[in-house]
Amino acid sequence: MGEILFLAHRVPFPPDRGDKIRSHHLLKGLGKLGPVHVGTFGETSQDMAQKSALALVAKTHALIERTKPLPQAGIEAVLKGKPVSLTAFDHAAMRRYVAKTLGNHRIDTIFVFSSQMGQYIPDDFAGRVVIDLCDVDSAKFEAYAHAGQRRWINRREGRLLATEEARLANRADTTLLISDSEAALFRSRIDGLEEADIRALGNGIDAEFFDPAHVPVQPDLEEGEGPQLLFTGQMDYPPNVAAAEWVIENVMPELRKMHDRARFHIVGRAPVASLKNRHGENGVRVWGEVPDVRSFLKSADLVVAPLLIARGVQNKVLEAMAMAKAIVLTPGAATGIEAKDDVHFAVARPEAPEMLRRIATLLADEGKRAEMGRAARDFVLANMSWDSVHIELERLLVSGDTGRDAV
């Protein structure tokens, strides 16, 4: 195939958070198919230090620093009648890079990662357009509003994003979602998509990297006398914050009545103040960012993922499974992973008695935890490798297996 322009709202290096993990591995898969040009944004000094990494995989690249404050983006969005998500990533330098790349190179395919970047597809581009929405972001903002979080702002964002998602799906040759259930949700919410090609392309896991045989233990967890529970994730992301706080308030007080030295470890960058303030309460330990989450996964007795609002496939769940850990999770956190309850993981409704029962049952049975962990790792090895995702990506792009004729 010809050359590819890959547009991502966050630089795909290092692959250390959910969206970056997916964009990183999709970029690697695209690089196997042809020359790739990358336009992306950075927000931190670590992000902006990734130019050398981009240069190794991209024929050309633009890593543009995104400095627009969110309040400014919000004001602009209201004045223009646009979603804040799009306004925050609207940058003249990115438009110049896209125009220059299309003018100087034979770009056959524009691959857009996330709805924020769809605004950069020129109306007159005649080649193939593939858009990876990952999740239905409009539904996520509606869920935030329903949960009482900034109701007016999130309702508005959900409504305007739904319009943009529909526009993109009708513009693209193929629109990708992260799971069959997410694709079905998208179809059910958006009118006028009868002719749109909407399909699922799942996440994978690097099971060689997440291999407990090659990971050292975490001494603090190993030395703990009581059971060690673990929750991982980006800890300024509202669904992760809500899940961790739910465990602190609804599970740990009762679990400590059974195991007075039980600990709940919250591991992940940028914990919000409300979580930091819970450090030390009912066995809670808030670690923040750590050098290697794998050692925490290896040494935990049990991993929990009680997400109340969940979109798409959860990398935190795949990582725990690859590390051969038993994990208790809500149905939302299990979405897109075709594993079996009580075999590969333990599913519990987000109700304190059921969650506590499943946690307590597994903590009382070390053999069951080990068996479930082995089954979990075997499952992801067999079914959820990034190589298999790359094969699907190749089938889509090289064979021209899209819903419309590519140019």
HUCOR-V560088 format. One record per backbone hydrogen bond with DSSP energy under -1.0 kcal/mol. CO is the residue of the C=O (numbers start at 1). NH is the residue of the N-H. If there is no record, write none. Layout:
BEGIN
CO:NH
CO:NH
END
This chain:
BEGIN
3:108
3:109
4:37
5:111
6:39
7:113
14:16
17:21
18:22
19:23
20:24
21:25
22:26
23:27
24:28
25:29
26:30
27:31
30:33
30:34
35:4
36:59
37:6
38:62
39:8
40:64
41:11
42:66
44:48
47:50
50:54
51:55
52:56
54:57
54:58
60:38
62:40
64:42
69:73
70:74
71:75
72:76
73:77
74:78
75:79
76:80
77:81
77:82
83:87
84:88
87:90
91:95
92:96
93:97
94:98
95:99
96:100
97:101
98:102
99:103
100:104
101:105
105:107
106:3
108:128
109:5
110:130
111:7
112:132
114:117
115:118
117:120
118:121
122:125
128:110
129:173
129:174
130:112
131:176
132:114
133:135
134:178
135:137
136:140
137:141
138:142
139:143
140:144
141:145
142:146
143:147
144:149
145:148
150:154
151:155
152:156
153:157
154:158
155:159
156:160
157:161
158:162
159:163
160:164
161:165
162:166
163:167
164:168
165:169
166:170
167:171
168:172
174:131
175:199
176:133
177:201
179:183
180:184
181:185
182:186
183:187
184:188
185:189
186:190
197:175
199:177
205:207
206:210
209:211
211:214
212:215
218:222
219:223
227:263
228:301
228:302
229:265
230:304
231:267
234:237
235:272
237:240
237:241
238:242
239:243
240:244
241:245
242:246
243:247
244:248
245:249
246:250
247:251
247:252
251:255
252:256
255:259
259:262
263:229
264:285
265:231
266:287
267:233
269:235
272:276
273:277
275:278
276:279
278:281
281:284
283:264
284:280
285:266
288:268
293:297
294:298
295:299
296:300
302:230
303:328
305:307
305:330
314:318
315:319
316:320
317:321
318:322
319:323
320:325
321:324
326:303
327:346
328:305
329:348
330:334
332:335
334:337
337:339
340:343
340:344
340:345
345:342
346:329
349:351
351:355
352:356
353:357
354:358
355:359
356:360
357:361
358:362
359:363
360:364
362:365
365:369
366:370
367:371
368:372
369:373
370:374
371:375
372:376
373:377
374:378
375:379
376:380
377:381
378:382
379:383
380:384
384:205
385:389
386:390
387:391
388:392
389:393
390:394
391:395
392:396
393:397
394:398
395:401
400:402
END
